[in-house]
Amino acid sequence: VDVERPNNIIYFLTGPGIDIENPSNSYFDINKATGEIFVLKVDPPHGRASWKFTVFAQDEGGEGLVGFTEVQINLKDVNDNAPLFPNGIAYGNVTENGTIGMHVMTIKAEDYIDADDINEGTNVKIIYSIEKNVIQEDTGLPIFDINPDTGLITTAVCCLDREKTSDYLLQIVATDGGGLKGTGTASIKVKDLNDMPPRFTKDEWFVEVEETDGSVLPEAPILTVTVNDDDEINNFQYKIIESRGYGADKFAMVKNADGTGSLKVVQPLDYEDPMQINGFRFRIQVIDNDEIDESDKYHVDHSWVIVKLKDINDNTPRFKKPHIEAAVYENADVGKNLGTFKAVDIDKGGKSKITYSINRATDRKRQFAIDQEGKVTIHRELDWEAMAKYSLEILATDDGVPLRTASAILTVLVKDINDNAPVFAEDYRPIMLENSPPSKIIEISAVDKDDRLEGNGAPFQFRMDPDADDQSNKGDGMAIISSLGSFDREYRKQYTIPIVIKDSGTPPLTGTSTLTITI
C-alpha cells in the first residue's frame, strides 16, 4: 500500500519439500516475480496427500518489508495403485463331507493394500473374484465361491472328500474401482473326519517263535501288524479276541508310536506241552478310535494270527532209573553186562539223540565201558583186593544247543573169590637155645587177602609135612611150633621149615610159608 515507494515484490518459499541450499532436491518452486507456484518433481515414492509451506513476499526488490502466508497444496488422487495381497498366499480349511455354503476363509480388508485415496471416487473399492476355481469331476461345477464384497470363500458343492483331494489352491483376484487388479492365492486344506474304516493289511498273520526258556519272557515283540485307514489321523486300539482255541491269554497286543500293533509274549511258552506243541490260532481286533463303540462294525476290523512254536533245548535228559546197583565176582569176564541205563529227553518231540558216557573221574583206571544203548560192561579185570566198590557217574547228553547232561549212579559191588592163599602174618624168625629139652618154640598166625565174610579166610589149617594130615590150629588162625628134641648148634645152626597153610574158602587154597629157626 506504500504508493510512493517502489512496488517490485519478490516471492520465495520455505517449508517441507523446499531445499533452499540444494534447490535440485526441492519438489516445488515459486516464480519470484509473479508468485506463481509450480511442481518440480513427481509424487515421492511413498506418496503424500498434502503439502504445507510458507510463502514470503518482500517489497523493494527484496530489500524492504516482508509479508507471509501459509499455502497448503492437496494432491488429487488418480487410480495408479493396484490392490496388493501382502503375503501373496492366505490359508484356510474346511471339514470334509460338509454342506453347500460352508465358510472356508475370509480375505479381510486388511489383507490388501491400495495406496489410492479412499475419498476419491471408487479407487479403493475392492471386488473379489476367483480367477482359477477348482471343478468337481463328477458334476463339472466349481467347488468354491467368494463373496465379491467381503472376500468370504464358501463351498459351492457339498461333500468334499479329503481321501480324494486333501488340498486346493485358488487364484483370487482383487479389482479396485479403477479397474486395477491384484492376485493372490488361497490355500485350502480339507480337514479330516473319521469316515474311513480301518483294515488289516493281511487276513492272516503267521509267526514262528521259540518257546520260552522257563519263565524268562522275550522283551521284543514277536510280530508287528499293520493297518490301512485313509483317514488322516487315527488312534488305533488293538486287542486279542478270545476264541475257542487255547493260549490266547499267553499273548497281548500293544500299540506302537507309528500306529502299528505288536504282539508280545506275556506268559511262558512250552513246546513240550501237548496243548501248545501245535501252536496257537486266535483273532486280533483293531478299532480306529478309542471313542468308537465296538458294536460299530464299520470302524472295527479283525484278522487271524497263527503262532508256531519252535523247540529249544530247555529240557535235560532224565534217567528212568537214576541209580542201579550191580554185584559181580571179581573174576567176572571182561565184557560182562552190569546194567543198562535208559534216559529220555522230551525235547524234539522225544526224538533227541542221547549220548551215554562215564565220568572218568569216577573210573580213572577205565575198568568199565558204556555203549550208546546205555549198557555198562566190564572193560578190564576187577580185583576185590584192589577195590571192592565202585560208584560210577553215568552221563546222558542230548544233541541240543547248548548241550544238556543228566547223571545217574551205577554202584558196582565186587564180590570176592578165593584167589589168594594164606601166608604168615609176619616174618617169623624164632631163636632157641641148643641142648634145650623139647618145648614150645613160637606161636604163628596167618593172614589171607580174601574176604573173610565170604568164608575165604580163617580158620586156617597148618601142617609141616605135606604128606601129613592137617594139624589142628589154635583159634581161627594160629599154630604152635614146638621142638621134639634138643639141638646142637655146632652140628647145625639154622633150620628152614616149610609150613603149609590152608584157608576155608571154596575151593580152599593152600600156601606154603617158610619158618626159619636159629639155634
C-alpha positions in Angstrom: 0.0 0.0 0.0 3.0 2.2 0.0 2.2 4.0 -3.2 5.1 6.4 -3.2 7.7 3.7 -2.9 9.0 1.1 -5.4 6.5 -1.8 -5.7 8.7 -4.6 -7.2 7.8 -7.5 -4.8 10.0 -10.6 -4.6 8.5 -14.1 -3.6 10.2 -17.1 -2.1 9.2 -20.5 -0.3 10.2 -22.3 2.9 9.0 -25.5 4.5 8.6 -29.2 3.6 9.5 -30.1 0.0 11.8 -27.0 -0.2 15.5 -27.4 -0.1 17.0 -23.8 -0.1 20.6 -25.0 -0.1 20.1 -27.5 -2.8 17.2 -26.5 -5.0 17.5 -29.6 -7.2 16.1 -31.6 -4.3 13.0 -29.4 -3.9 9.6 -30.6 -5.0 8.2 -27.1 -5.5 9.4 -23.7 -6.6 7.9 -20.2 -7.0 8.3 -17.5 -9.6 10.0 -14.7 -7.7 8.4 -12.0 -9.8 4.8 -13.3 -10.3 4.4 -15.6 -7.2 3.3 -18.5 -9.4 4.0 -21.9 -7.6 4.8 -24.9 -9.8 5.8 -28.5 -9.4 9.5 -29.6 -9.9 9.1 -33.4 -9.2 6.5 -36.1 -9.3 4.9 -37.6 -6.2 7.6 -39.1 -3.9 7.9 -43.0 -3.9 5.7 -43.5 -0.8 3.2 -40.8 -1.6 1.9 -37.8 0.2 -1.6 -36.4 0.2 -0.9 -32.8 1.0 2.0 -30.3 1.3 2.0 -27.2 3.5 4.7 -24.5 3.4 5.1 -20.7 3.8 5.2 -18.1 1.0 7.2 -14.9 1.8 6.8 -11.6 -0.1 9.4 -8.8 0.2 9.0 -5.4 -1.3 11.5 -3.0 -2.8 13.2 -5.8 -4.8 13.8 -8.0 -1.7 15.3 -5.1 0.3 12.1 -4.0 2.1 9.5 -5.2 4.4 8.3 -8.9 4.4 4.8 -10.4 4.5 4.0 -14.1 4.5 1.1 -16.6 4.2 0.6 -20.3 4.7 -0.1 -22.3 1.5 -1.5 -25.9 1.5 -1.5 -27.9 -1.7 -3.8 -31.0 -1.7 -3.0 -33.8 -4.3 -5.9 -35.1 -6.2 -5.7 -38.9 -6.4 -5.6 -40.9 -9.6 -6.1 -44.7 -9.6 -2.4 -45.6 -10.1 -2.1 -48.4 -7.4 -3.4 -51.9 -8.0 -4.7 -53.9 -5.0 -2.0 -55.9 -3.3 -2.1 -59.1 -1.2 0.7 -58.5 1.3 1.6 -62.2 1.9 0.8 -63.5 -1.5 -0.9 -66.6 -0.1 -3.6 -67.0 2.5 -4.6 -70.2 4.3 -7.9 -71.7 5.2 -9.6 -75.0 5.9 -12.9 -76.8 5.6 -14.2 -80.0 7.0 -14.9 -82.8 4.6 -18.4 -84.1 4.0 -19.8 -80.6 4.7 -22.8 -78.9 3.1 -23.0 -76.2 0.4 -22.2 -72.8 1.7 -19.8 -73.8 4.5 -17.4 -71.0 5.4 -13.8 -71.7 4.4 -11.9 -68.4 4.9 -12.2 -64.7 4.5 -9.9 -62.2 2.8 -10.4 -59.2 5.1 -9.9 -55.5 4.3 -6.5 -55.6 6.0 -5.5 -58.3 3.6 -5.0 -55.8 0.8 -3.1 -52.5 0.4 -4.1 -49.8 -2.1 -2.4 -46.5 -1.6 -5.0 -44.6 -3.5 -7.3 -42.1 -1.8 -10.2 -43.7 -0.1 -12.2 -40.4 -0.5 -11.5 -40.2 -4.2 -14.3 -42.0 -6.1 -14.1 -45.8 -6.1 -10.4 -46.1 -6.3 -10.2 -48.4 -3.3 -13.5 -50.1 -3.7 -12.4 -53.8 -3.9 -14.3 -56.5 -5.8 -13.2 -60.1 -5.1 -13.5 -62.9 -7.6 -12.0 -66.4 -8.2 -10.0 -66.4 -11.4 -9.0 -70.1 -11.3 -11.5 -72.2 -9.5 -11.5 -76.0 -8.9 -14.0 -78.0 -10.8 -15.7 -81.1 -9.3 -15.1 -84.1 -11.5 -18.5 -85.8 -11.3 -20.7 -82.7 -11.6 -18.4 -80.3 -13.5 -19.4 -77.5 -11.0 -17.0 -75.1 -9.4 -16.2 -76.2 -5.8 -15.8 -72.8 -4.2 -17.5 -69.4 -4.3 -16.4 -66.0 -3.0 -18.5 -63.0 -1.8 -17.4 -60.2 -4.1 -17.7 -57.5 -1.3 -16.4 -59.3 1.8 -14.0 -61.8 0.3 -15.7 -64.7 2.2 -14.9 -68.0 0.5 -17.5 -70.7 0.8 -18.2 -74.2 -0.6 -20.3 -74.2 -3.7 -20.8 -78.0 -3.6 -21.3 -80.5 -0.8 -19.5 -83.4 0.5 -15.8 -82.8 -0.1 -13.8 -85.9 0.3 -10.4 -85.5 1.9 -9.4 -89.0 0.9 -9.7 -88.0 -2.7 -8.3 -84.4 -2.5 -6.8 -83.0 0.6 -5.7 -79.6 -0.6 -7.0 -77.0 -3.0 -5.3 -73.8 -4.4 -7.5 -71.0 -5.7 -6.2 -67.9 -7.6 -8.1 -64.9 -6.1 -8.4 -61.6 -7.9 -9.0 -58.3 -6.2 -10.2 -55.5 -8.6 -10.5 -51.8 -7.5 -12.9 -49.3 -8.8 -10.5 -48.1 -11.4 -10.1 -51.5 -12.9 -6.6 -52.3 -11.5 -6.2 -55.9 -10.3 -4.1 -57.7 -7.8 -3.9 -61.5 -7.5 -3.2 -63.8 -4.5 -3.5 -67.5 -3.7 -5.9 -69.1 -1.3 -4.6 -72.5 0.1 -7.5 -74.5 1.4 -6.9 -77.7 3.4 -9.7 -80.2 3.8 -9.9 -81.3 7.4 -10.4 -85.0 8.0 -13.3 -86.7 9.6 -13.2 -90.3 10.8 -15.2 -91.6 7.9 -13.0 -94.4 6.6 -12.8 -97.9 8.2 -9.5 -99.5 9.4 -8.5 -102.6 7.5 -5.7 -105.1 8.4 -3.2 -105.4 5.6 -3.5 -109.2 5.9 -6.3 -111.5 6.7 -3.9 -113.9 8.5 -0.6 -113.3 10.1 2.0 -116.1 10.7 4.9 -116.0 13.1 7.3 -118.7 14.3 8.8 -118.2 17.7 11.0 -120.2 20.0 9.5 -121.5 23.2 10.5 -119.6 26.3 13.3 -120.8 28.5 11.5 -121.4 31.7 9.8 -118.2 32.9 12.1 -115.8 31.0 9.9 -113.9 28.5 11.2 -112.1 25.4 11.2 -108.4 25.7 10.9 -107.7 22.0 7.6 -108.2 20.2 7.3 -111.3 18.1 5.0 -109.9 15.4 4.1 -106.4 14.1 0.8 -105.9 12.3 -0.1 -103.0 10.0 -3.5 -101.4 9.3 -4.7 -99.2 6.4 -7.0 -96.3 7.1 -7.4 -93.5 4.6 -8.3 -91.0 7.4 -5.5 -88.6 8.2 -5.5 -89.1 11.9 -6.2 -92.4 13.6 -6.0 -93.6 17.1 -5.8 -97.4 16.6 -6.6 -99.6 19.5 -5.6 -103.3 19.3 -6.6 -106.3 21.4 -6.8 -110.1 21.2 -10.2 -111.7 20.9 -10.8 -114.8 23.0 -11.5 -117.7 20.7 -12.3 -121.4 21.1 -8.6 -122.1 20.7 -6.1 -122.4 23.5 -3.5 -120.0 24.6 -4.7 -116.6 23.5 -4.1 -115.4 27.1 -0.3 -116.0 26.6 -0.1 -113.0 24.3 -1.0 -109.3 24.3 -1.4 -106.6 21.7 0.3 -103.2 22.2 0.1 -100.1 20.1 3.3 -98.6 18.7 4.0 -94.9 18.2 3.7 -95.3 14.4 0.2 -96.7 14.7 1.2 -100.3 14.1 0.4 -103.1 16.5 2.8 -105.5 18.1 2.2 -109.0 19.6 4.1 -109.7 22.8 4.5 -112.8 24.9 3.1 -112.4 28.4 3.2 -116.0 29.7 5.7 -118.8 29.3 5.5 -120.9 26.1 6.3 -124.6 26.3 6.8 -126.7 23.2 6.6 -129.9 25.2 3.1 -129.1 26.5 0.7 -131.2 24.4 -1.7 -128.2 24.3 1.0 -126.0 22.8 3.1 -128.2 20.6 0.8 -127.4 17.6 0.9 -123.7 18.2 -1.8 -121.2 18.6 -4.5 -119.5 16.4 -6.5 -116.6 17.6 -8.2 -113.4 16.3 -7.0 -109.8 16.8 -9.1 -106.7 16.6 -8.4 -103.1 15.7 -10.6 -100.0 16.3 -9.6 -96.7 14.7 -10.6 -94.5 17.6 -10.9 -95.3 21.3 -14.2 -93.4 21.4 -15.8 -95.8 18.9 -18.2 -98.4 20.2 -17.1 -101.9 19.3 -20.7 -102.5 18.0 -19.9 -100.1 15.2 -18.7 -102.7 12.8 -17.7 -100.0 10.2 -14.8 -98.9 12.4 -13.7 -102.3 13.6 -11.7 -105.0 11.7 -10.4 -108.4 12.6 -7.6 -110.7 11.5 -6.2 -114.1 12.4 -2.8 -114.7 14.0 -1.1 -118.1 13.8 1.9 -118.6 16.2 4.0 -121.7 15.6 6.4 -122.8 18.4 10.0 -123.8 17.8 11.6 -126.3 20.2 14.7 -125.2 22.1 16.9 -127.4 24.2 15.3 -126.4 27.5 14.9 -129.9 29.0 17.7 -132.0 30.5 17.5 -135.8 29.7 16.0 -137.9 32.5 17.1 -141.4 33.5 14.3 -143.8 34.0 16.4 -145.3 36.9 18.7 -142.7 38.5 20.6 -145.5 40.4 21.5 -149.0 39.6 23.4 -151.4 41.8 25.2 -154.4 40.5 27.1 -157.2 42.3 29.7 -159.1 40.4 32.5 -161.5 41.3 36.0 -160.2 40.8 36.8 -162.9 38.3 33.9 -161.9 36.0 34.7 -161.9 32.3 35.6 -158.7 30.5 32.5 -157.6 28.6 30.1 -158.8 31.3 26.9 -156.6 31.4 26.5 -154.8 34.7 23.3 -153.0 33.8 21.6 -150.8 31.2 20.7 -147.2 31.7 17.9 -145.6 29.7 17.4 -141.8 29.5 14.7 -139.9 27.7 14.6 -136.2 26.5 11.2 -134.6 25.8 12.8 -132.0 23.5 12.4 -132.5 19.8 9.2 -134.4 20.4 11.1 -137.1 22.4 13.4 -137.7 19.4 16.6 -136.2 20.8 19.7 -138.3 20.3 21.2 -139.3 23.7 24.9 -140.0 24.1 26.0 -142.1 27.1 29.3 -141.8 28.8 31.1 -142.5 32.1 32.6 -139.7 34.1 36.2 -140.9 34.1 36.8 -139.1 37.3 34.9 -141.9 38.9 36.7 -144.6 36.8 40.2 -143.4 36.4 41.6 -146.9 35.5 38.9 -147.2 32.8 37.7 -150.6 34.1 34.2 -150.1 32.7 32.7 -149.1 29.4 29.3 -148.0 28.2 27.8 -148.2 24.7 25.3 -145.9 23.1 22.5 -148.1 24.2 23.4 -147.3 27.8 24.8 -150.8 28.6 27.6 -150.8 31.1 30.2 -153.6 30.8 33.5 -154.6 32.4 36.3 -153.3 30.4 39.3 -154.5 32.4 39.6 -157.3 35.0 38.4 -156.5 38.5 40.2 -157.2 41.7 38.3 -157.2 45.0 41.5 -156.9 46.9 42.3 -153.6 44.9 38.8 -152.1 45.2 35.6 -153.7 46.4 33.1 -151.0 45.5 32.8 -148.5 42.6 30.4 -145.6 42.3 30.3 -144.7 38.6 28.7 -141.5 37.4 26.8 -142.3 34.2 26.2 -139.3 31.9 23.4 -138.8 29.3 24.0 -135.9 27.0 21.5 -134.7 24.4 22.2 -133.2 21.0 20.7 -129.8 21.6 22.3 -126.4 21.7 23.5 -125.9 24.3 24.2 -129.4 25.3 22.4 -130.6 28.4 23.6 -133.5 30.5 22.0 -135.7 33.2 23.7 -138.1 35.5 22.9 -141.3 37.2 24.9 -143.6 39.5 26.0 -147.2 39.0 27.2 -148.8 42.2 29.3 -151.9 41.4 29.9 -154.2 44.3 32.8 -156.5 43.6 32.4 -159.9 45.3 35.5 -161.7 46.4 36.5 -165.1 45.2 39.1 -167.3 47.0 42.0 -166.4 44.8 44.7 -165.6 47.5 46.5 -168.3 49.5 47.1 -167.6 53.2 50.6 -166.6 54.3 52.4 -165.9 57.6 51.1 -162.8 59.3 54.7 -161.7 59.7 58.3 -162.8 59.0 58.8 -165.1 61.9 62.5 -165.9 62.9 62.5 -167.6 66.3 65.7 -168.4 68.2 66.1 -171.4 70.6 69.0 -172.5 72.8 70.9 -175.6 72.0 70.6 -178.6 74.2 67.2 -177.4 75.4 64.6 -180.1 76.2 61.6 -180.3 73.9 59.4 -177.2 74.3 57.2 -174.6 72.6 59.2 -172.5 70.2 56.7 -170.0 68.8 53.1 -169.3 68.0 52.5 -168.4 64.4 49.4 -166.9 62.7 48.3 -166.5 59.1 46.5 -163.8 57.0 44.5 -164.0 53.8 43.7 -161.1 51.5 40.4 -162.6 50.6 37.1 -161.6 52.1 36.7 -163.4 55.4 33.0 -162.5 55.4 32.7 -164.6 52.2 34.3 -167.5 54.1 37.5 -167.2 52.1 39.9 -166.7 55.0 40.2 -168.2 58.5 40.0 -170.5 60.1 43.3 -171.8 58.8 44.9 -175.2 58.9 48.6 -175.6 59.3 50.9 -178.6 58.7 54.7 -179.1 58.3 54.7 -182.3 56.4 52.9 -182.0 53.1 52.1 -185.7 53.3 50.8 -185.4 56.9 47.2 -184.8 57.9 46.2 -181.2 58.7 47.2 -180.1 62.1 44.7 -178.6 64.5 45.0 -174.9 64.9 44.6 -172.6 67.9 41.7 -170.1 67.5 40.9 -169.1 63.9 44.4 -168.8 62.5 47.3 -169.6 64.9 49.5 -172.6 65.3 52.2 -173.6 67.9 55.6 -174.7 66.7 57.4 -177.0 69.3 60.7 -178.9 69.3 60.6 -182.6 69.6 64.1 -182.9 70.9 67.3 -181.0 71.7 69.6 -179.4 69.1 73.3 -179.0 68.8 74.4 -175.6 67.5 77.8 -176.9 66.4 76.0 -179.5 64.4 73.6 -177.2 62.7 72.9 -173.5 63.3 69.7 -172.9 61.4 66.6 -174.8 60.2 64.1 -173.8 57.5 60.8 -175.4 57.9 58.1 -175.2 55.2 54.6 -174.6 56.8 51.6 -175.5 54.6 48.6 -173.2 55.4 45.1 -173.9 54.0 42.2 -171.5 54.2 38.5 -172.2 54.5 37.5 -170.9 51.1 35.6 -172.7 48.4 37.5 -174.3 46.9 40.2 -173.9 49.6 43.6 -172.6 48.7 46.9 -173.8 50.2 50.0 -171.7 50.5 53.4 -172.5 51.9 55.4 -170.2 54.1 58.9 -170.9 55.4 59.8 -170.6 59.1 63.5 -170.0 59.8 64.6 -171.2 63.3 68.1 -170.2 64.6 69.8 -172.5 67.2 
